[in-house]
Amino acid sequence: MTFLIESLVACALFTLFVFLMSRNPIKSIFNYPPAIIERCDQLGLVDASNRPAGIVSLLSR
């Protein structure tokens, strides 16, 4: 019974996180490899103010 409750809670949390991330998929672009981030930057899809600190150093190479 405990396993069933834990599984349902885990599924509900996962669904919530997926729903929240799908509302603005461009925010999750920084989870992709640097080449994809650079291409999105070239296309103007990525706003410079939303970049995490580690990503700025990758793109400035």
Buried (B, 14 or more C-beta within 10 A) or exposed (E): EEEEEEEEEEEEEEEEEEEEEEEEEEEEBBEEEEEEBBEBBEEEEBEEEEBEEEBEEBEEE
